[in-house]
Amino acid sequence: MLDRSQHLKLFLIGSGDSQKDAEVVVSDKWVREELDRHPLNPKRLLWVMRRVSNFRVPENQFFHLFGRYR
């Protein structure tokens, strides 16, 4: 079973972004704090990811994947 950070990395790479860029986002302090929160807030995580990166993550796919972590 994959954890939250692994899911996020696979999601970003699957969206056409590079492994290196995905590593930068997943290792960011703000993103790590959001991934470690219980329960996870998908809207907040998406907002934080956009603040630390140039990712144009498709919202509907993102919420579908991370909505189950609430």
C-alpha positions in Angstrom: 0.0 0.0 0.0 1.3 3.4 -0.9 1.4 6.2 1.6 0.3 9.8 0.9 3.6 11.1 -0.4 4.1 8.2 -2.7 0.5 8.7 -4.1 1.3 12.4 -4.6 4.6 11.7 -6.4 2.9 9.2 -8.7 0.1 11.5 -9.4 2.4 14.4 -10.3 4.6 12.2 -12.6 1.4 10.8 -14.2 0.3 14.3 -14.9 3.3 14.8 -17.1 5.7 16.3 -14.7 9.3 15.1 -14.2 10.5 12.8 -11.3 12.9 15.6 -10.2 10.1 18.2 -10.1 7.8 15.8 -8.2 10.6 15.2 -5.6 11.0 18.9 -5.1 7.3 19.3 -4.3 7.0 16.2 -2.1 10.1 17.2 -0.1 8.9 20.8 0.5 8.4 21.6 4.2 4.8 23.0 3.7 3.8 20.0 1.6 5.3 17.6 4.1 3.4 19.2 6.9 0.1 18.9 4.9 0.8 15.3 4.0 1.5 14.5 7.7 -1.7 16.1 9.0 -4.6 14.0 10.1 -7.1 14.2 8.5 -5.6 15.5 5.2 -7.3 18.5 3.7 -7.1 18.0 -0.1 -8.0 21.7 -0.9 -5.3 22.9 1.5 -2.7 20.4 0.1 -3.5 21.5 -3.5 -3.1 25.2 -2.5 0.2 24.5 -0.8 1.5 22.5 -3.8 0.7 25.4 -6.2 2.5 27.8 -3.9 5.7 25.9 -4.0 5.7 24.8 -7.7 4.6 25.5 -11.2 2.3 22.5 -11.3 -1.0 22.9 -13.0 -2.7 20.0 -11.3 -6.1 19.0 -12.6 -8.4 19.7 -9.6 -11.0 17.1 -10.3 -8.5 14.3 -10.6 -6.6 15.6 -7.5 -9.7 15.8 -5.3 -10.8 12.3 -6.5 -7.5 10.8 -5.4 -6.9 12.7 -2.2 -10.5 13.1 -1.1 -10.4 9.6 0.3 -7.7 10.6 2.9 -10.1 12.9 4.8 
